[in-house]
């Protein structure tokens, strides 16, 4: 590589780092302006490469299943896999509401306002709470109704 080319690349890199926010704003504006075209192109790509994408997804999830789940637990709920296992043992592998044994991976119940994890629930109980939008008032009314 020539000296001049190295110098140009270094200058370009420095400018990019100095104007990062400006570049991001510009890219965001472009994506907003062209969102319909972007959606159409993505959809066409997915249709044209359906089998290839299925194969990739299957292989990716098989190889990275534990790593992906651990990252998801940590970023979404602030739980490590060990903390998740402790919660599971504490609840004796049962739902926190109906006390039925888990037959699939349990759902993590959490407060949507502060993000605090309350416990583990089965799919039915988790969806039930979700339909009541974590409202104690609505749950009391439903209990009174029953």
N, C-alpha and C positions, 0 to 999 in steps of 0.2 A: 504494500500500500504506500502511496506517495505521501510525503509530508503534508502537502496541501490538502489532500483528502482527509487526513487525520484532523487537521486544524478545522476544516469545515464541519466535520462531525462533532467535534468538541464544542464548537460555537453553537451549532444547532441544538445539542443536548443542553447546554447552559441556558439558551433562550427558552427551550421547552420547559425546563424546570422553573424558570423565573416567571413564566406565563401560564402555569398549570391551570389556575382557576379560569382564566380567560378562555383557554382551549376547551375546558370542560363545559363552560357556559355556551360556547359556540356549538359544540357537539350536541348538547342538550336541546338547543334551539333547532338545529337541523333535524334531530330525531322527532321532535314535536311537529315540525312542519311536514315531514315525510312519513308520519306514522302509518298511514294507510298503505303506502307502497311497501314499507318494511313488513307489515303484517302479511300482505299478499305474497311477497317473496319468501317469507318464512314458511307460510302455509304450502306454497308450491314446492319448496325444498323438502318439507316433511312428507308430502305426497310422493314425490319422485324418489325419495330415499327411505321409504318406510321400513323395508326389510333390513337395510344397513343400520338404521337408527335403533331398531329393536335389538339387533345382534349386539351393537355397541352397549346399549343400556343394560342388557342382560349380563354381559361380561363385566362391565364396570361395577355394577351392583354386587355381583358375585365376588369380585376381587376385593372391593372396598367396603363391604357391608358393615363390618364392625367399626371401621374408621369413620365412615359417613355418619352412622348412628351416634357415635361418641361426639363428633363435631356438632351435630344437630342438637343433641341433649345439652351440650355446653353453651352453644350460642343462643338457643331459644329459651331454655329454662335455667341455665346456670348450674346444671347437674353434671357431675362426673358419672361414668358408668358404675363406679363403686357406690355412690350415693343412691343411684337408681336401684341397685341390688339391695341396699339396706332398706329402702322404702318398701320394696317387694317383700323382704323378709318380715319387716315390721307389720305389714298387713296380711302376713301369712298366705301370700299368693292369691288374695281375694280382693274383690272390689270394695272400695271404701264406703259405698252406699248399700248395695244389695247383698254384699258378703258372698257372692258367687265366685267360684274359682275362675281364674283367667284361662280362657282357652286360646286366646291370641295375645299378642303384645298389648299390655295395658295402655290406656290413654293417660296422659299426665294432666291432672286437673290443676289449674292455676288461676290466680286472680288476674283479670285482664287489666286492672288499673295499676297495680304495683308489681305484678309479675311473680308474686310469691307462690311457690308450689304448695298445694294443699294436700295432695295425695294422688293415688292411682285409682282409676275407675275403668269399668268395662265400657264398651262402646255405647250400649243403651243408656246407661246412667250419664255418661259424658254428654251425649246428644240431648238428653232430657234437660240437664242443667243449661246447656247451650241455648235451648229453645226458651228457657225462662230468663235468658240474658243475665245470669248471675244476680238476679233481683230477689232479695229475701221477701220483699212485699208480695211479689207474684207467687213465690213458692208457698207463702202462708195462705194466700187466697186459694191456691190449688188444693192445699191440704184441707182447708175448710170446705171446699167444694166436694172433695171426696168424702 
